Amino acid sequence: MKKADKIYFGGDYNPDQWDEQTIDEDMKLFKRAGVNLAVLPVFSWAKLEPLEGEYHFEWLDQLIDKIWSHGISVCLATPTTAQPAWLSKKYPEVLPVDIAGRKRTHGMRVFFCVNSLKYRERAAAIADEMAKRYAHHPALAAWHVSNEYGTSCYCPTCQAKFRLWLKKRYGTIENLNKMWHTSFWGRTVYEFDEIMLPTELNDDYRFNPVIQLDYMRFLTDSTAECFENEASVLRKYNPEIPVMTNMSGYIRKLDQRVMADHLDMVGWDNYPAPTDPPYFVAMKHEIMRGLRHGQSYWLTEQSPNQQNWQPYNKLKRPGEVRRLSYQAIAHGADTCLFFQMRQSAAGQEQFHGAFINHGGHGNTRIFREMTALGEELASLKDKVLEGRIQAKAAILFDWNNWWALELSSGPSQDMDYLKLISKYYQAFQEQNLPVDIIRMDEELEKYDLVVAPLLHMMKENIGERITGFVEKGGTFVATMRSGIADEENRCIFGDYPGPLNKVLGIRVEETDALRPEERNMMELREAFGMREKSYACDFLCDLIYPEKAETLAVYGQDFYKGIACLTRNTFGKGKAYYIGTNPSEEFLKEWVGNLCADCGIMALYEAAEGVEITNRVSQKADVVFVINHNQEKAWVDFKEETLLDLLHQSEVSGKVSIESGDVLVLERK
């Protein structure tokens, strides 16, 4: 597989809009800014194939050659995210049908049915033309298939394929009835063609969690097939060129773990809201890194300045783009790519930020910042590429759990899987305790501590694997809503938390759902050196009855005052904890810090609050990133260790000041 020898810096270039003189000016500016990769032609299907089977690649030939002559590589995208009007007009079956049963009209990007045979036929055809032409071009660094998959469709084709997908999954209609528990409410079906999609036309199906869950699995599998329809063509002509697609920031739509298994590297579009705290942005990077078992990934898009599609489109503050870029690299990104390179003249994203704004020159704040960033990234060469983060703690994350919990009709409408996961991640990240976010099928034994918030669904033998992990000496943490259902989202009979009962040494009898304004208290008994203290909790309250576990905290209010809300069980050589409620951030930060200390997991260096530290180790170097997210100067203490500042080529040791919003990139000797 072709590998980079530098951090790719650049992004989406949409040359369809520009004349030759403008493109020539752009090349000079790109060279000045240190751009070394351009992504194109993402939205150019209509220009490349104006009529069915009639291809016009000459303009793209010239453009790629011109880009390469300036020392810039290309990531070539199949332009299949935006089909030409003739395709939608001639073959209307390619257009999606929405959940209300309405046939959509042509015009929007990613507005096609991933199961449409005609769409796949024409998408594979243009991918084949591109691959024949460019697969061995010296400028080609990677293939990029389509763009931000995630469109749902409820058309007749999807209806038919959904039935086939179900038949393959369940084998017989009798088994489907059993797994879907259709006897409840008289939902029994006798033929697969009696099964309907969960649309607004069928509320019985739309509000049935297991059917919705299977539809989302089906949509993911269909999208992966649609990706492979083009990727297999590209790989055929040159298997050395890596193939990927870019994941939308709205990652809930598809099971990205399934998608990642089809990619040579994960691509990720990072568009945080201005109000997103640093730990939440970092968590999404960790999710991306975890999709391919800790491998590095591509940051395929971010904005050089303000977006244009958020409710309030704030300007990026001075230094903000640099800080966000280094945060991505610090958590596993091997690229620093942007949307877009030149600001569009018109259209939906005409005011979206870009390297080159409507002024068309390099004398702007953003262009100067981009140029400075390009120089810094070039100085790092290949030191961090494919670098891994060395973590001995992990958080389990799973899309099926996410969907099942939020599709459930109870116990609370406020279930927000990503938000609740982020609370546990925050407790690690804000103390600079290295933690991976891992898939359900990840090997647990390489960690000392595994935290599994909201492990609702017992799939992939996870119960047995967790039990074995603890028995061999691992430390495990489960939370409320764990061990509830099997892989088909059917409740597990017996006491909760199901297959985790034995290792946790408890049973959970009931769960109380608190209204948003309600609170309870966790009355903590002395543990880990933490003193007896009261902490607020909310959202859900499991009533825990220890069988072999010891009680570490009890509820302070309501009829279940005095009943356990936090327990610890010694099992084999390890320990298993259960948190039966949603604790305050204060509690989690203190408790996770003490839990990690008990497991021998420590921060690499001491630092002021609001200073983020990560460590990537590659074959070339051991690199430390220090990012000050504060509005004022802060510090980090390297004590007796001496490190090389890669951005300034100077040595640092002891207690070092770091300016507000600044970044240190340091090599350990």
Wavefront OBJ file of the C-alpha trace (Angstrom):
o trace
v 0.000 0.000 0.000
v 1.360 3.413 -0.985
v 2.295 5.386 2.125
v 2.836 9.080 2.673
v 6.221 10.480 3.654
v 4.776 13.706 5.037
v 1.657 15.102 6.706
v -0.706 15.874 3.839
v -1.829 19.512 4.010
v -4.468 21.014 1.719
v -8.013 19.957 0.962
v -11.030 20.119 -1.350
v -10.520 22.030 -4.563
v -13.549 22.589 -6.803
v -12.050 23.770 -10.101
v -15.296 23.529 -12.098
v -15.999 27.104 -10.955
v -12.756 28.720 -12.091
v -11.144 29.813 -15.346
v -7.559 28.949 -16.240
v -6.156 32.259 -15.010
v -7.750 31.797 -11.578
v -6.446 28.233 -11.344
v -2.921 29.450 -12.188
v -3.162 32.073 -9.426
v -4.381 29.390 -7.011
v -1.408 27.173 -7.778
v 0.974 29.989 -6.821
v -0.918 30.632 -3.593
v -1.086 26.917 -2.753
v 2.661 26.629 -3.248
v 3.192 29.655 -1.020
v 1.008 28.162 1.713
v 2.818 24.815 1.660
v -0.137 22.873 0.268
v 0.948 19.373 -0.771
v -2.397 17.629 -1.445
v -5.542 18.610 -3.326
v -8.783 16.614 -3.162
v -10.784 16.674 -6.409
v -13.129 16.390 -8.359
v -15.688 15.563 -5.643
v -18.728 17.174 -7.297
v -17.797 16.995 -10.998
v -19.837 14.073 -12.327
v -22.008 16.333 -14.521
v -18.903 17.876 -16.107
v -17.097 14.557 -16.571
v -20.144 12.733 -18.011
v -22.604 15.297 -19.458
v -24.491 12.529 -21.268
v -24.715 8.845 -20.449
v -21.516 7.131 -21.536
v -20.001 10.332 -22.966
v -16.892 11.216 -20.956
v -14.843 14.424 -20.971
v -11.672 14.007 -18.934
v -9.361 16.306 -20.895
v -9.841 19.248 -18.532
v -9.130 17.013 -15.531
v -6.026 15.589 -17.249
v -4.656 19.103 -17.644
v -5.567 20.106 -14.125
v -3.952 17.068 -12.466
v -0.797 17.591 -14.521
v -0.719 21.258 -13.537
v -1.193 20.461 -9.843
v 1.555 17.831 -10.001
v 3.908 20.246 -11.772
v 3.667 22.430 -8.667
v 4.714 19.532 -6.440
v 1.202 18.890 -5.139
v -0.222 15.368 -4.928
v -3.883 14.571 -5.498
v -6.494 12.533 -3.683
v -8.884 11.660 -6.498
v -12.540 11.386 -5.592
v -15.080 9.490 -7.595
v -17.673 12.255 -8.185
v -20.591 9.996 -7.353
v -21.936 11.970 -4.405
v -23.747 14.306 -6.817
v -25.249 12.491 -9.785
v -25.897 14.508 -12.970
v -29.413 15.682 -13.754
v -29.691 13.394 -16.774
v -29.266 10.363 -14.501
v -32.067 11.456 -12.148
v -34.315 12.370 -15.087
v -33.712 9.282 -17.206
v -33.672 6.836 -14.282
v -35.839 8.334 -11.508
v -35.432 5.157 -9.457
v -32.008 6.465 -8.384
v -33.697 9.191 -6.315
v -34.444 8.407 -2.656
v -37.838 8.207 -0.992
v -38.052 9.826 2.437
v -39.581 8.391 5.610
v -42.896 10.098 4.784
v -43.062 8.236 1.447
v -42.237 11.276 -0.695
v -40.095 10.825 -3.804
v -37.300 13.383 -3.646
v -36.399 15.497 -6.659
v -32.982 16.111 -8.161
v -30.570 18.703 -6.829
v -29.124 17.828 -3.434
v -25.755 16.110 -2.956
v -25.742 12.589 -1.445
v -29.300 12.368 -2.765
v -29.412 8.909 -4.234
v -30.609 5.479 -3.182
v -27.582 3.386 -2.250
v -29.490 0.267 -3.354
v -30.413 1.569 -6.810
v -28.974 -0.829 -9.387
v -28.879 1.902 -12.026
v -27.036 4.276 -9.682
v -24.492 1.587 -8.872
v -24.077 0.717 -12.556
v -23.323 4.315 -13.579
v -21.182 4.979 -10.466
v -19.037 1.919 -11.187
v -18.757 2.969 -14.838
v -17.325 6.403 -14.084
v -15.079 4.932 -11.388
v -13.776 2.522 -14.034
v -13.072 5.370 -16.460
v -11.202 7.303 -13.769
v -9.193 4.292 -12.643
v -8.131 3.370 -16.169
v -6.945 6.927 -16.691
v -5.300 7.842 -13.377
v -4.524 4.697 -11.357
v -0.814 4.979 -12.138
v -0.492 8.760 -12.357
v 2.483 9.860 -10.214
v 0.353 12.525 -8.518
v -2.164 10.010 -7.140
v -1.837 9.603 -3.362
v -5.246 8.076 -2.549
v -8.748 7.370 -3.835
v -11.751 8.997 -2.173
v -15.105 7.324 -2.930
v -18.180 9.580 -2.997
v -18.679 11.909 -0.015
v -20.327 11.762 3.437
v -22.604 8.758 2.970
v -25.690 8.610 5.162
v -28.885 9.137 3.133
v -31.818 6.981 4.233
v -34.193 5.644 1.606
v -37.580 3.898 1.764
v -38.191 3.234 -1.943
v -39.556 -0.014 -3.453
v -36.005 -1.193 -4.205
v -35.019 -0.733 -0.566
v -38.225 -2.458 0.508
v -37.391 -5.498 -1.611
v -33.740 -5.572 -0.539
v -34.675 -5.158 3.131
v -36.770 -8.336 2.895
v -33.855 -10.196 1.276
v -31.492 -8.867 3.935
v -33.844 -10.112 6.679
v -34.144 -13.516 5.026
v -30.365 -13.808 4.939
v -30.064 -12.673 8.567
v -32.817 -14.846 10.065
v -33.082 -17.717 7.624
v -36.762 -18.495 8.099
v -39.891 -16.483 8.770
v -40.391 -18.533 11.948
v -37.008 -17.441 13.256
v -37.706 -13.811 12.377
v -41.000 -13.951 14.261
v -39.169 -15.369 17.230
v -36.367 -12.796 17.174
v -38.704 -9.868 16.538
v -41.145 -11.210 19.153
v -44.010 -10.511 16.759
v -46.565 -12.325 18.912
v -46.804 -9.118 20.965
v -49.515 -6.812 19.557
v -50.306 -9.448 16.924
v -47.422 -8.553 14.585
v -46.868 -12.143 13.357
v -45.985 -12.396 9.661
v -46.154 -15.518 7.476
v -44.180 -14.435 4.403
v -41.202 -12.106 4.025
v -43.121 -10.007 1.504
v -45.525 -9.033 4.306
v -42.729 -7.079 6.007
v -42.714 -3.326 5.486
v -40.081 -0.662 6.025
v -40.415 1.428 9.224
v -41.814 4.613 7.663
v -44.337 7.234 8.708
v -46.845 5.269 6.648
v -46.524 2.459 9.179
v -46.195 3.790 12.723
v -46.450 0.261 14.104
v -43.113 -0.523 12.470
v -41.612 2.951 12.882
v -41.933 2.793 16.668
v -40.909 -0.846 17.018
v -37.273 -0.702 18.232
v -36.125 -4.046 16.820
v -37.439 -3.252 13.327
v -35.877 0.211 13.355
v -32.620 -1.303 14.590
v -32.584 -3.835 11.765
v -33.353 -1.081 9.238
v -30.326 0.904 10.444
v -28.161 -2.205 10.196
v -29.550 -2.816 6.714
v -28.841 0.774 5.669
v -25.261 0.436 6.905
v -24.714 -2.824 5.030
v -26.293 -1.343 1.892
v -24.043 1.713 2.104
v -20.967 -0.471 2.571
v -21.990 -2.422 -0.556
v -22.422 0.850 -2.425
v -18.919 1.912 -1.389
v -17.453 -1.444 -2.428
v -19.217 -1.138 -5.793
v -16.708 1.609 -6.642
v -13.795 0.701 -4.376
v -13.427 -2.749 -5.938
v -13.102 -1.132 -9.367
v -10.421 1.276 -8.167
v -8.423 -1.441 -6.419
v -8.493 -3.600 -9.546
v -6.374 -1.130 -11.517
v -3.801 -0.403 -8.814
v -4.106 -2.176 -5.445
v -1.220 -0.085 -4.078
v -3.342 3.083 -3.898
v -5.368 3.281 -0.650
v -9.139 3.737 -0.914
v -11.366 5.510 1.590
v -14.397 7.715 2.001
v -15.039 10.550 4.423
v -17.387 10.214 7.370
v -19.832 12.997 8.068
v -19.728 14.667 11.453
v -23.184 13.196 12.063
v -21.736 9.763 12.708
v -24.900 8.242 14.198
v -26.496 7.592 10.797
v -24.350 4.568 9.948
v -22.477 1.967 11.958
v -19.071 3.430 11.192
v -17.368 0.304 12.529
v -18.872 -1.682 9.651
v -17.893 1.032 7.182
v -14.324 1.142 8.537
v -13.838 -2.550 7.808
v -14.131 -1.704 4.100
v -11.687 1.231 4.137
v -7.918 1.235 3.814
v -7.946 4.166 6.232
v -10.681 6.047 8.032
v -11.538 9.518 6.729
v -13.253 11.970 9.071
v -14.783 15.444 8.690
v -14.345 17.473 11.871
v -16.713 20.429 12.224
v -17.096 21.125 15.941
v -19.645 23.662 17.111
v -18.096 26.766 18.687
v -19.612 25.677 22.005
v -18.129 22.151 21.941
v -15.643 21.765 24.816
v -12.148 20.451 23.929
v -12.805 17.026 25.481
v -15.861 16.469 23.243
v -13.869 17.266 20.099
v -11.037 15.014 21.299
v -13.495 12.174 21.980
v -14.690 12.106 18.362
v -11.082 11.878 17.201
v -10.592 8.942 19.566
v -13.686 7.248 18.131
v -12.201 7.579 14.643
v -8.848 6.188 15.780
v -10.593 3.229 17.418
v -12.490 2.216 14.280
v -9.471 0.405 12.847
v -8.016 -0.873 16.114
v -5.939 2.179 16.982
v -4.605 2.928 13.508
v -4.098 6.509 12.429
v -6.740 8.110 10.204
v -7.183 10.965 7.737
v -8.646 14.281 8.820
v -10.403 14.817 5.494
v -12.266 18.053 6.197
v -12.345 20.947 8.618
v -13.052 24.625 8.062
v -10.240 27.170 7.686
v -12.646 29.777 9.073
v -16.348 29.993 9.869
v -18.834 27.466 8.518
v -21.937 28.742 6.771
v -24.493 26.139 7.850
v -24.476 26.447 11.633
v -27.132 28.584 13.359
v -24.488 31.169 14.300
v -21.360 31.024 12.175
v -18.581 32.278 14.381
v -15.244 33.303 12.936
v -12.356 31.063 13.881
v -10.400 33.047 16.451
v -6.685 33.688 15.841
v -4.842 30.423 16.400
v -8.035 28.335 16.625
v -7.539 26.470 13.338
v -3.955 25.655 14.329
v -5.083 24.376 17.712
v -7.868 22.220 16.227
v -5.493 20.846 13.591
v -2.871 19.837 16.127
v -5.523 18.340 18.380
v -6.525 16.047 15.501
v -2.909 15.072 14.818
v -2.310 14.587 18.535
v -5.138 12.029 18.645
v -4.156 10.054 15.552
v -4.699 12.039 12.338
v -1.996 11.752 9.662
v -3.397 14.560 7.508
v -4.582 18.145 7.911
v -7.126 18.757 5.155
v -9.769 21.444 4.753
v -12.964 22.278 2.992
v -12.379 24.313 0.968
v -9.362 25.747 -0.853
v -11.041 28.691 -2.615
v -14.320 30.235 -1.466
v -17.217 29.488 -3.813
v -18.714 32.261 -5.910
v -22.294 31.131 -5.268
v -24.396 28.197 -4.131
v -25.167 26.618 -0.784
v -21.658 27.048 0.626
v -20.611 30.355 -0.931
v -19.798 31.794 2.503
v -18.084 28.702 3.875
v -14.527 29.438 4.990
v -11.600 28.742 2.663
v -7.838 29.143 2.298
v -8.474 31.836 -0.316
v -11.507 34.033 0.288
v -13.522 36.066 -2.206
v -10.730 38.635 -2.256
v -8.695 36.117 -4.226
v -5.288 36.940 -2.729
v -3.006 35.837 0.089
v -3.090 39.034 2.129
v -5.643 37.827 4.690
v -5.468 36.698 8.299
v -6.637 33.174 7.464
v -4.220 32.693 4.565
v -1.335 33.871 6.738
v -2.374 31.420 9.466
v -2.671 28.590 6.922
v 0.773 29.399 5.527
v 2.324 29.352 8.998
v 0.597 26.046 9.770
v 1.799 24.553 6.490
v 5.389 25.498 7.323
v 5.132 23.891 10.763
v 3.625 20.663 9.484
v 6.294 20.404 6.787
v 8.965 20.662 9.481
v 7.540 17.572 11.226
v 8.150 15.494 8.054
v 7.095 11.888 8.766
v 7.875 11.709 12.490
v 4.276 11.209 13.646
v 2.897 9.261 10.683
v 1.220 6.014 11.733
v 2.097 6.843 15.337
v 0.086 4.964 17.958
v -1.105 6.210 21.340
v -0.025 3.949 24.177
v -3.089 3.576 26.418
v -3.767 1.016 29.157
v -7.360 2.160 29.691
v -10.252 1.839 27.239
v -13.891 2.867 26.829
v -16.213 0.531 24.890
v -18.272 2.246 22.180
v -20.827 0.576 19.910
v -23.359 1.812 17.357
v -25.877 -0.989 17.987
v -25.927 0.007 21.643
v -26.311 3.661 20.662
v -29.274 2.960 18.403
v -30.990 0.453 20.689
v -30.785 2.712 23.739
v -32.164 5.751 21.929
v -34.844 3.766 20.072
v -36.129 2.294 23.323
v -39.520 3.431 24.584
v -38.107 3.760 28.102
v -37.055 4.430 30.731
v -36.337 8.059 29.724
v -36.764 10.169 26.615
v -33.543 11.991 27.515
v -31.269 9.077 26.620
v -28.224 10.540 24.818
v -25.591 7.850 24.345
v -22.862 10.097 22.937
v -23.302 12.685 25.680
v -23.168 10.075 28.442
v -20.109 8.373 26.915
v -18.459 11.791 26.743
v -18.813 12.256 30.516
v -16.612 9.228 31.131
v -14.166 10.253 28.431
v -14.007 13.750 29.926
v -12.941 12.324 33.285
v -9.905 10.748 31.594
v -9.086 13.450 29.061
v -9.152 16.411 31.434
v -6.618 14.620 33.644
v -4.483 13.582 30.633
v -4.986 9.908 31.450
v -4.453 8.051 28.142
v -7.580 6.176 27.069
v -8.647 4.423 23.859
v -12.228 4.299 22.600
v -12.601 0.780 21.292
v -14.920 -1.450 19.305
v -16.895 -4.266 20.873
v -14.652 -6.852 19.197
v -11.385 -5.333 20.449
v -8.986 -7.484 22.448
v -9.546 -6.539 26.101
v -6.477 -8.207 27.576
v -4.110 -5.501 26.308
v -5.735 -3.059 28.760
v -5.597 -2.838 32.538
v -8.876 -0.928 32.815
v -11.988 -1.193 30.623
v -15.014 1.075 31.088
v -18.275 0.124 29.362
v -20.887 2.873 29.823
v -24.447 1.864 28.923
v -23.535 -1.637 27.734
v -27.170 -2.356 26.931
v -26.635 -5.053 24.314
v -24.759 -8.285 24.992
v -23.320 -9.069 21.548
v -20.170 -10.724 20.230
v -19.737 -12.785 23.425
v -18.928 -9.593 25.290
v -20.227 -10.941 28.618
v -17.928 -13.963 28.538
v -14.993 -11.878 27.341
v -15.429 -9.315 30.113
v -15.691 -12.089 32.699
v -12.446 -13.609 31.437
v -10.749 -10.209 31.396
v -11.559 -9.557 35.059
v -10.786 -13.110 36.121
v -7.256 -12.703 34.723
v -6.657 -9.502 36.677
v -8.327 -6.694 34.728
v -10.411 -3.883 36.206
v -13.841 -3.390 34.662
v -16.488 -0.687 35.106
v -20.126 -1.082 34.058
v -22.908 1.465 34.442
v -26.683 1.749 34.479
v -28.519 0.133 31.539
v -26.004 -2.681 31.195
v -26.693 -6.333 30.385
v -30.282 -5.633 29.338
v -30.733 -7.194 25.906
v -29.324 -9.676 23.417
v -28.138 -8.850 19.899
v -31.722 -8.776 18.610
v -32.621 -6.282 21.353
v -34.772 -8.818 23.221
v -34.631 -8.457 26.982
v -32.483 -11.068 28.704
v -34.506 -13.104 31.186
v -33.198 -13.236 34.715
v -31.840 -10.490 36.910
v -30.064 -7.533 35.375
v -27.302 -7.010 34.382
v -27.739 -10.362 32.646
v -24.458 -12.083 31.689
v -22.562 -9.586 33.858
v -24.289 -10.626 37.114
v -21.582 -13.038 38.139
v -18.590 -10.813 37.491
v -20.283 -7.770 39.060
v -21.697 -9.690 42.011
v -25.014 -7.796 42.017
v -28.573 -7.815 40.784
v -30.509 -4.773 39.606
v -34.206 -4.991 40.334
v -35.624 -1.628 39.215
v -34.571 1.597 37.513
v -36.058 4.978 38.371
v -36.149 7.677 35.672
v -35.681 11.179 37.029
v -37.148 14.245 35.365
v -34.612 16.851 34.153
v -35.075 19.010 37.248
v -34.760 16.110 39.707
v -31.603 15.059 41.554
v -30.569 12.377 44.009
v -27.349 12.033 45.991
v -24.556 9.471 46.030
v -23.352 9.033 49.611
v -19.806 7.794 49.112
v -18.111 5.613 51.657
v -14.326 5.799 51.943
v -12.611 4.192 48.939
v -9.348 4.761 47.060
v -8.458 7.337 49.664
v -11.586 9.343 48.720
v -13.286 10.536 51.869
v -16.927 10.112 52.729
v -18.751 12.719 50.712
v -22.049 13.433 48.967
v -22.215 13.868 45.191
v -25.211 14.754 43.044
v -26.591 12.266 40.516
v -29.482 12.374 38.051
v -31.157 10.872 34.950
v -31.478 7.210 35.997
v -31.160 5.414 39.314
v -30.673 1.635 39.357
v -31.672 -0.050 42.599
v -28.689 -2.339 43.215
v -28.778 -5.338 45.535
v -25.254 -6.666 46.182
v -24.881 -10.424 46.296
v -21.112 -10.770 46.553
v -20.081 -7.176 45.817
v -19.339 -4.587 48.495
v -21.220 -1.303 48.589
v -19.134 1.840 48.027
v -21.964 4.384 47.835
v -25.695 4.517 48.544
v -28.530 6.818 47.491
v -29.270 9.707 49.805
v -32.915 10.393 48.975
v -36.300 8.972 47.984
v -37.751 5.623 49.039
v -34.520 3.911 47.957
v -32.392 5.991 50.315
v -29.629 3.703 51.634
v -29.793 1.323 48.646
v -26.509 0.793 46.793
v -25.659 2.938 43.771
v -21.931 2.057 43.475
v -20.429 -1.376 44.100
v -17.144 -3.261 43.769
v -16.710 -6.988 43.335
v -13.470 -8.930 43.557
v -13.576 -11.646 40.924
v -10.643 -13.944 40.241
v -7.565 -11.750 40.118
v -9.462 -8.605 39.118
v -12.168 -6.174 40.184
v -15.499 -5.159 38.679
v -17.399 -1.966 39.513
v -20.981 -0.972 38.836
v -22.239 2.631 38.790
v -26.020 2.530 38.869
v -26.716 6.189 38.150
v -25.445 9.236 36.268
v -22.898 10.833 38.615
v -21.776 14.442 38.623
v -18.657 15.461 36.681
v -17.008 16.208 40.018
v -17.466 12.630 41.202
v -16.326 11.045 37.936
v -13.180 13.125 37.740
v -12.115 12.256 41.293
v -13.172 8.629 41.041
v -11.611 7.929 37.629
v -8.380 9.578 38.777
v -8.212 7.344 41.823
v -9.291 4.259 39.884
v -6.504 4.836 37.330
v -3.958 5.316 40.108
v -5.083 2.001 41.597
v -4.441 0.418 38.158
v -1.039 2.084 37.807
v -2.257 4.399 35.034
v -0.800 7.888 35.334
v -0.622 11.084 33.282
v 2.632 11.449 31.364
v 3.332 14.888 32.852
v 1.769 17.238 35.365
v 0.064 20.255 33.832
v -2.327 23.077 34.622
v -6.040 22.493 34.214
v -7.101 22.976 30.599
v -3.788 21.762 29.168
v -4.160 18.676 26.980
v -1.287 16.202 26.596
v -1.063 13.226 24.243
v 1.776 10.970 23.154
v 2.103 9.316 19.701
v 4.836 6.750 19.126
v 5.818 5.857 15.556
v 8.726 3.950 14.068
v 10.454 7.289 13.563
v 9.856 9.126 16.835
v 8.169 9.379 20.235
v 6.231 12.645 20.017
v 4.391 14.547 22.760
v 1.702 17.133 21.987
v 0.828 19.805 24.555
v -2.172 22.062 23.815
v -3.264 24.959 26.020
v -7.043 25.351 25.680
v -7.153 28.120 28.299
v -7.723 31.815 27.734
v -4.571 32.534 29.699
v -1.009 31.308 29.966
v -0.591 27.878 31.587
v 2.186 25.401 32.375
v 3.412 21.843 31.951
v 6.123 20.221 34.063
v 8.588 17.868 32.354
v 10.663 17.648 35.557
v 14.127 16.206 34.822
v 13.277 15.017 31.315
v 14.700 16.946 28.345
v 12.672 17.011 25.111
v 13.272 18.545 21.693
v 10.784 21.211 20.579
v 10.223 20.177 16.965
v 8.625 23.480 15.940
v 11.455 25.657 17.271
v 14.378 23.179 17.316
v 15.222 23.909 20.931
v 15.377 21.798 24.075
v 12.876 22.076 26.931
v 12.805 20.629 30.440
v 11.417 21.417 33.866
v 8.322 23.585 34.298
v 7.496 25.284 30.997
v 5.013 28.080 30.308
v 2.706 27.781 27.329
v 0.772 30.724 25.938
v -3.007 30.780 25.645
v -4.097 28.643 22.686
v -0.534 27.608 21.903
v 0.776 24.146 21.009
v 4.042 22.355 21.778
v 5.201 19.442 19.638
v 8.064 17.681 21.398
v 10.212 14.660 20.693
v 11.203 12.455 23.604
v 14.792 11.267 23.533
l 1 2 3 4 5 6 7 8 9 10 11 12 13 14 15 16 17 18 19 20 21 22 23 24 25 26 27 28 29 30 31 32 33 34 35 36 37 38 39 40 41 42 43 44 45 46 47 48 49 50 51 52 53 54 55 56 57 58 59 60 61 62 63 64 65 66 67 68 69 70 71 72 73 74 75 76 77 78 79 80 81 82 83 84 85 86 87 88 89 90 91 92 93 94 95 96 97 98 99 100 101 102 103 104 105 106 107 108 109 110 111 112 113 114 115 116 117 118 119 120 121 122 123 124 125 126 127 128 129 130 131 132 133 134 135 136 137 138 139 140 141 142 143 144 145 146 147 148 149 150 151 152 153 154 155 156 157 158 159 160 161 162 163 164 165 166 167 168 169 170 171 172 173 174 175 176 177 178 179 180 181 182 183 184 185 186 187 188 189 190 191 192 193 194 195 196 197 198 199 200 201 202 203 204 205 206 207 208 209 210 211 212 213 214 215 216 217 218 219 220 221 222 223 224 225 226 227 228 229 230 231 232 233 234 235 236 237 238 239 240 241 242 243 244 245 246 247 248 249 250 251 252 253 254 255 256 257 258 259 260 261 262 263 264 265 266 267 268 269 270 271 272 273 274 275 276 277 278 279 280 281 282 283 284 285 286 287 288 289 290 291 292 293 294 295 296 297 298 299 300 301 302 303 304 305 306 307 308 309 310 311 312 313 314 315 316 317 318 319 320 321 322 323 324 325 326 327 328 329 330 331 332 333 334 335 336 337 338 339 340 341 342 343 344 345 346 347 348 349 350 351 352 353 354 355 356 357 358 359 360 361 362 363 364 365 366 367 368 369 370 371 372 373 374 375 376 377 378 379 380 381 382 383 384 385 386 387 388 389 390 391 392 393 394 395 396 397 398 399 400 401 402 403 404 405 406 407 408 409 410 411 412 413 414 415 416 417 418 419 420 421 422 423 424 425 426 427 428 429 430 431 432 433 434 435 436 437 438 439 440 441 442 443 444 445 446 447 448 449 450 451 452 453 454 455 456 457 458 459 460 461 462 463 464 465 466 467 468 469 470 471 472 473 474 475 476 477 478 479 480 481 482 483 484 485 486 487 488 489 490 491 492 493 494 495 496 497 498 499 500 501 502 503 504 505 506 507 508 509 510 511 512 513 514 515 516 517 518 519 520 521 522 523 524 525 526 527 528 529 530 531 532 533 534 535 536 537 538 539 540 541 542 543 544 545 546 547 548 549 550 551 552 553 554 555 556 557 558 559 560 561 562 563 564 565 566 567 568 569 570 571 572 573 574 575 576 577 578 579 580 581 582 583 584 585 586 587 588 589 590 591 592 593 594 595 596 597 598 599 600 601 602 603 604 605 606 607 608 609 610 611 612 613 614 615 616 617 618 619 620 621 622 623 624 625 626 627 628 629 630 631 632 633 634 635 636 637 638 639 640 641 642 643 644 645 646 647 648 649 650 651 652 653 654 655 656 657 658 659 660 661 662 663 664 665 666 667 668 669
